[in-house]
Amino acid sequence: MQRVIPLNSRILLCLLITTFVLQNAQAQDQSEPPPSAVEEVTFSVEQIREDFLVMRGAILEAHPGLYRFTDRRSVHAFFDATWASLDRPMTEFDLFRTLSPINGVIKCGHTKMLLSRETTNRSIQEDQFLPLQCSIIGNRLFIRENLSLRDDLVEGSEILTINGESSRSVIDRLRPSLWADGDIDLARNQKLADDFLLWYAWLIGTPDQYDLVLSQPDGAEQQVELEALTLTMMREQHARRSDDTEEPADPPGQFELLEQQNAAVLTINSLFNPHYERAGMNFENFLSESFETIEREGVEQLIIDVRGNGGGNDVNGRLLVSHLFSQPIPFYRSIAPVTRIFSYTKYTPVEDPAEIDEIFERFTLTEQGGYEWKTNEKLAAMVPASLVFEGRVIVLIDEGSFSGAAEIASLLRHHKRAEFVGRETGGTYVGNNSGPGLDIHLPNSGIRFHMPFYRYEMAVDPGEHPTRGILPDHEITPTMDDLISDRDMAMEYAIELLRNR
């Protein structure tokens, strides 16, 4: 079973839409970045400080995990330093570069800073970018697909420098502002690599030309000058070089028998119900039918693939786990906000404040000063499903296994119910901050700040690495050759484990 999304699909996803949810970067050095192609408005010191106060106030009042992965002193030191830096008029891009490091300070994968919708759309339509799709392996930057006008670039070449700056330095500047849970740098690297051309433009600038020093796969050094291109022009270059037709997207859930190993592969690409509805599927029915087949065929070993699964409806994670345990087990230890009042509703798209009140009214104040859910079946012990698989389980994970997918892996790890193959998950072992959330639109610049309201604590022991994801028992790191050829080394390794049981 080929799990990896075909390379061309990834490129088109990136170029057709993808990274409109863009992102931000660590405060840059003091040199002036090249200007963006879109027309910029300059905001006064009073305006940018007002925007900062709205952002900081909303975070301090309602963020459920503000001090979860970063201590209080460091968080407030960031706020103080940022306030002090707001001493001159700024454009939206200037302010974005200044505020966006909050992503790396809070270390919450569900909390993100975004450019205003208008600026994002204009930039995607009009700006010119570095015409390469990139990958990052071990903090090294590689060409994954050439989208430039030149035909002499070798895919798989390492990018050593960009406009005189080492790629490692560029990565180190940008990565701290990428949103990800805890200290999971693999997840930050993935986000940076997937949208590198946009991150570079929005956080460093949009020069007309990119001077690169490359190390080709054979070790030869190459110096090239690349003309910046619009996304439309890059799509044209992709189409010119691509001789295959685009394959339809994989369904959100797949099941396959591996008869020679008396095993099966259950692939869960998403836990989000609308993804299943659009594919004409129902998640609960899909699981029931899969485990009925497992029972009927006498399957003894099961591979569960949650790589690239960004989560979805949390009840679906419980449904999957219920097919793997014969006794009731707790899933969440707690789910709670840090407030029952949100004072920043006017900065959100919500027209009826009652919609926000509903988020908090289900909680009551405890004697300890916290909040607890009045009645919530999610906090009850998970009841086993009617069909429970008690055989060997191997779970494939990677930095894209986030939110609900990481919760599944967390429970299976805690109860020693599975072996793990692949790479560290993008969600932490101890839980996440998620549930209902809102975009807060800063009043002058229009910069958007998305924030969740619930803190989820998994019913697991914190372990030795509470700021990290679920670590694999068998770590498989792909090479650039693997990525370019779409070779699925983790799946191959898992199937070999089945043979050598």
Secondary structure, DSSP 8 states (H G I E B T S, - for coil): ---S--HHHHHHHIIIIITTS--------SS-----SS---EE-HHHHHHHHHHHHHHHHHH-TTTTTSS-HHHHHHHHHHHHHH--S-EEHHHHHHHHTTHHHHHT-TT-EEE--HHHHHHHHHH--B--EEEEEETTEEEEEEE-SS-S---TT-EEEEETTEEHHHHHHHHGGGS--STT-HHHHHHHHHHTHHHHHHHHT---SEEEEEEE-TTS-EEEEEEE-B-HHHHHHHHHHH--S-------SEEEEEEGGGTEEEEEE--B-HHHHHHTT--HHHHHHHHHHHHHHHT--EEEEE-TT---B-HHHHHHHHHTT-SS-B--EEEEE-S-S--S-GGGSS-S-HHHHHHHHTTEEE-TTS-EEESS-GGGS-B---SS---SEEEEEE-TT--THHHHHHHHHHHTT--EEEES--SSBTTEEEEEEEEEEE-TTT--EEEEEEEEEEESS---S-TTSB---SEE----HHHHHHT--HHHHHHHHHHHT-
